Amino acid sequence: LIIMAISFNPGLHTPMYFFLFNLATMDIISTSAIVPKALEGLMVEKSSISFRGCMAQLYFLTWAASSELLLLTVMAYDRYAAICHPLHYSTMMSKAFCSVLAAGVWVICAFNTAMHTGLMVRLNFCGPNVITHFFCEIPPLLRLSCSSTYVNSVMITLSDAFYDILNFLMTIVSYGFIISSILKMRTSEGKQKAFSTCSSHLIVVCMYYTAVFYAYISPVSSYSAEKSKVAGVLYTMVSPTLNPLIYTLRNKEVKAALRKLVPFFKN
């Protein structure tokens, strides 16, 4: 519904909603890769997945999840440009530049995911191939391998440093400048409007990074299956479900677009 509302409403053809369009697409990919197979596992006594199916699930989930982390940083920069440089916003966030940023997010994360999936495919799995999770994820798969996973672990550490730590710091820096600019505003109305603009994104950032840090900022050797399952539910199901609600319930423009699109929302 968010994708349709943004696509068919010219008033929402702005950088913020363009990135929200991409975020909604990533959420669809993430849930589509996980939820159908997870529901099947709940309905049958013994759930199984083929090796190719597992690698496909791993690829699309990692692609969507890593893309979302990178996109949240891009969205933080967009809010920084809107609040800290309002007079230059249209120049800083031109349509061409936004397209390059979005394409860069998808391509960089697709390449990164292809690398991790390729490294996983080369490993040997001697059995018993029982994954202690409800979907195919890198840490539990590495624990099943009977060959060296040193290269995989190194690449995971580098990816964690880039996607989790570096992107988180960049987001924090962006919001540091944003909060500083808001506090300098003279009118309370201006402060309230600025905080309202950023609050939805900030809630999503906090929610997503909490799950990611909880699950992945630890070495593979200290992997905990139960902890990973809890975090997995948070960032593959709960977060994609709450994202549309957070962005729509707190946004008058999106709610207005949905009312025009679907008669059900008029009341």
C-alpha positions as CSV (number, residue, x, y, z in Angstrom):
1,L,0.0,0.0,0.0
2,I,2.9,2.4,0.8
3,I,4.5,1.6,-2.5
4,M,1.3,2.2,-4.4
5,A,0.5,5.4,-2.4
6,I,3.9,6.9,-3.2
7,S,3.8,5.8,-6.9
8,F,0.4,7.2,-7.7
9,N,0.6,10.4,-5.6
10,P,2.7,13.2,-7.2
11,G,2.8,15.0,-3.9
12,L,4.9,12.2,-2.4
13,H,7.5,12.3,-5.2
14,T,10.2,13.7,-2.9
15,P,13.5,12.3,-1.7
16,M,12.1,11.2,1.7
17,Y,9.3,9.2,0.2
18,F,11.5,7.9,-2.6
19,F,13.8,6.3,0.0
20,L,10.7,5.1,1.9
21,F,9.6,3.4,-1.3
22,N,12.9,1.6,-1.4
23,L,12.6,0.7,2.3
24,A,9.2,-0.8,1.8
25,T,10.5,-2.9,-1.1
26,M,13.4,-4.2,1.1
27,D,10.9,-5.2,3.8
28,I,8.8,-7.1,1.2
29,I,11.9,-9.0,0.0
30,S,13.0,-9.8,3.6
31,T,9.6,-11.1,4.7
32,S,9.0,-13.0,1.4
33,A,12.3,-14.8,1.9
34,I,11.5,-15.9,5.4
35,V,7.9,-16.0,6.4
36,P,6.4,-18.6,3.9
37,K,9.1,-21.2,4.8
38,A,8.8,-20.4,8.5
39,L,5.0,-20.9,8.4
40,E,5.5,-24.2,6.7
41,G,7.8,-25.2,9.4
42,L,5.2,-24.4,12.0
43,M,2.5,-26.6,10.2
44,V,4.6,-29.7,9.6
45,E,6.4,-31.9,12.2
46,K,9.7,-31.9,10.4
47,S,10.7,-29.0,8.1
48,S,13.4,-29.3,5.6
49,I,14.9,-27.1,2.9
50,S,17.2,-28.0,-0.1
51,F,20.7,-26.7,-0.3
52,R,19.9,-24.5,-3.2
53,G,16.7,-23.2,-1.5
54,C,18.8,-22.5,1.6
55,M,21.4,-20.5,-0.4
56,A,18.6,-18.6,-2.2
57,Q,17.0,-17.7,1.1
58,L,20.4,-16.7,2.5
59,Y,21.1,-14.4,-0.5
60,F,17.7,-12.6,-0.5
61,L,17.6,-12.1,3.2
62,T,21.1,-10.9,3.5
63,W,20.6,-8.6,0.5
64,A,17.5,-7.0,2.0
65,A,18.8,-6.8,5.6
66,S,22.1,-5.2,4.6
67,S,20.4,-2.9,2.1
68,E,18.1,-1.7,4.9
69,L,21.1,-0.8,7.1
70,L,22.7,1.2,4.4
71,L,19.5,2.9,3.4
72,L,18.8,4.0,6.9
73,T,22.1,5.9,6.8
74,V,21.1,7.5,3.5
75,M,17.8,8.5,5.0
76,A,19.6,10.0,8.0
77,Y,21.7,12.1,5.5
78,D,18.4,13.1,3.8
79,R,17.0,14.4,7.1
80,Y,20.3,16.2,7.8
81,A,20.1,18.0,4.5
82,A,16.5,18.9,5.0
83,I,16.9,20.3,8.5
84,C,20.4,21.7,8.5
85,H,20.5,23.0,5.0
86,P,16.9,23.7,4.0
87,L,17.7,26.4,1.4
88,H,20.1,24.1,-0.4
89,Y,18.0,20.9,0.1
90,S,16.7,20.7,-3.5
91,T,20.3,21.0,-4.8
92,M,21.8,18.6,-2.3
93,M,19.1,15.9,-2.8
94,S,18.4,16.2,-6.5
95,K,16.5,13.5,-8.3
96,A,19.7,12.2,-10.0
97,F,21.7,12.2,-6.8
98,C,18.9,10.3,-4.9
99,S,18.7,7.7,-7.8
100,V,22.5,7.2,-7.6
101,L,22.3,6.8,-3.8
102,A,19.4,4.2,-4.0
103,A,21.1,2.3,-6.9
104,G,24.4,2.3,-5.0
105,V,22.7,0.8,-1.9
106,W,21.1,-2.0,-4.0
107,V,24.3,-2.7,-6.0
108,I,26.8,-2.6,-3.1
109,C,24.7,-4.9,-1.0
110,A,24.0,-7.3,-3.9
111,F,27.7,-7.6,-4.5
112,N,28.4,-8.1,-0.7
113,T,25.7,-10.7,-0.5
114,A,26.9,-12.5,-3.6
115,M,30.4,-12.7,-2.0
116,H,29.1,-14.2,1.3
117,T,26.8,-16.6,-0.5
118,G,29.7,-17.7,-2.8
119,L,32.0,-18.3,0.2
120,M,29.2,-20.3,1.8
121,V,28.7,-22.5,-1.3
122,R,32.4,-23.5,-1.4
123,L,32.2,-25.0,2.1
124,N,31.8,-28.7,2.8
125,F,28.9,-29.9,5.0
126,C,29.4,-33.4,6.3
127,G,26.2,-33.7,8.4
128,P,24.1,-33.9,10.4
129,N,22.8,-30.9,8.5
130,V,20.3,-29.6,11.1
131,I,20.1,-25.8,11.3
132,T,19.3,-24.5,14.8
133,H,17.2,-21.7,13.4
134,F,14.0,-21.1,11.5
135,F,15.7,-19.8,8.4
136,C,19.1,-20.1,6.7
137,E,21.5,-17.6,8.3
138,I,25.3,-17.3,8.0
139,P,26.4,-18.1,11.7
140,P,24.4,-21.3,12.1
141,L,25.4,-22.5,8.6
142,L,29.1,-21.9,9.4
143,R,28.8,-24.1,12.5
144,L,27.6,-27.0,10.3
145,S,30.6,-26.8,8.0
146,C,33.4,-29.4,8.4
147,S,35.9,-27.3,6.4
148,S,37.7,-24.2,7.3
149,T,35.5,-21.1,7.8
150,Y,38.4,-18.7,8.4
151,V,37.8,-16.6,5.2
152,N,34.1,-16.5,5.9
153,S,34.7,-15.2,9.4
154,V,37.1,-12.5,8.2
155,M,34.6,-11.3,5.6
156,I,31.8,-11.3,8.2
157,T,33.9,-9.2,10.6
158,L,34.7,-6.7,7.8
159,S,31.0,-6.6,6.8
160,D,30.0,-6.1,10.5
161,A,32.5,-3.2,10.7
162,F,31.1,-1.5,7.6
163,Y,27.3,-2.2,7.9
164,D,26.8,-2.2,11.6
165,I,29.5,0.0,13.2
166,L,30.4,2.5,10.4
167,N,26.8,3.0,9.3
168,F,25.6,3.4,12.9
169,L,28.3,6.0,13.6
170,M,27.4,7.9,10.4
171,T,23.7,7.9,11.4
172,I,24.6,9.1,14.9
173,V,26.7,11.9,13.5
174,S,23.9,13.0,11.1
175,Y,21.4,13.1,14.0
176,G,24.0,15.0,16.2
177,F,24.0,17.8,13.6
178,I,20.1,17.5,13.3
179,I,19.5,17.9,17.0
180,S,22.0,20.7,17.2
181,S,20.2,22.6,14.4
182,I,16.8,21.9,16.0
183,L,17.9,23.3,19.4
184,K,19.0,26.5,17.6
185,M,15.6,27.1,16.2
186,R,13.8,30.1,17.8
187,T,10.2,29.0,17.5
188,S,8.7,26.0,19.3
189,E,6.5,25.3,16.3
190,G,9.7,24.9,14.1
191,K,11.3,22.6,16.7
192,Q,8.1,20.5,16.9
193,K,7.8,20.2,13.1
194,A,11.5,19.2,12.8
195,F,11.3,16.6,15.6
196,S,8.1,15.2,14.0
197,T,9.9,14.9,10.6
198,C,12.8,12.9,12.2
199,S,11.0,10.9,14.9
200,S,9.7,8.1,12.6
201,H,13.1,7.4,11.1
202,L,14.8,7.6,14.5
203,I,12.4,5.0,15.9
204,V,13.0,2.6,13.0
205,V,16.8,3.1,13.3
206,C,16.8,2.3,17.0
207,M,14.6,-0.7,16.6
208,Y,16.6,-2.2,13.7
209,Y,20.1,-1.6,15.1
210,T,19.1,-3.0,18.5
211,A,18.2,-6.3,16.8
212,V,21.3,-6.3,14.6
213,F,23.7,-5.5,17.4
214,Y,22.1,-8.1,19.7
215,A,22.5,-10.8,17.0
216,Y,25.8,-10.1,15.2
217,I,28.3,-7.9,17.1
218,S,29.9,-11.0,18.5
219,P,32.4,-13.6,17.1
220,V,31.0,-16.7,15.4
221,S,32.6,-18.9,18.1
222,S,30.4,-17.3,20.8
223,Y,27.2,-17.8,18.7
224,S,24.0,-18.4,20.6
225,A,21.2,-20.2,18.8
226,E,18.5,-18.9,21.1
227,K,19.8,-15.3,21.0
228,S,20.0,-15.4,17.2
229,K,16.4,-16.7,16.9
230,V,15.1,-13.8,19.0
231,A,17.0,-11.3,17.0
232,G,16.0,-13.0,13.8
233,V,12.3,-12.6,14.6
234,L,12.9,-8.9,15.4
235,Y,14.7,-7.9,12.2
236,T,13.0,-10.3,9.7
237,M,9.4,-10.1,10.9
238,V,8.7,-7.5,13.6
239,S,10.8,-4.7,12.1
240,P,9.3,-5.0,8.5
241,T,5.8,-5.2,10.0
242,L,6.2,-2.2,12.2
243,N,8.1,0.0,9.6
244,P,4.9,0.7,7.5
245,L,2.9,1.4,10.7
246,I,5.5,3.8,12.1
247,Y,5.8,5.7,8.9
248,T,2.1,5.9,8.1
249,L,0.6,6.5,11.5
250,R,2.9,9.4,12.2
251,N,2.7,10.9,8.8
252,K,-0.3,13.0,7.6
253,E,0.8,13.1,4.0
254,V,1.0,9.3,3.7
255,K,-2.3,8.8,5.5
256,A,-3.9,11.3,3.1
257,A,-2.5,9.5,0.1
258,L,-3.8,6.1,1.5
259,R,-7.2,7.6,1.9
260,K,-7.3,8.6,-1.8
261,L,-6.0,5.2,-2.8
262,V,-8.1,2.9,-0.7
263,P,-11.7,4.0,0.3
264,F,-11.5,1.8,3.4
265,F,-9.1,4.3,5.0
266,K,-11.4,7.3,4.6
267,N,-13.1,6.6,7.9
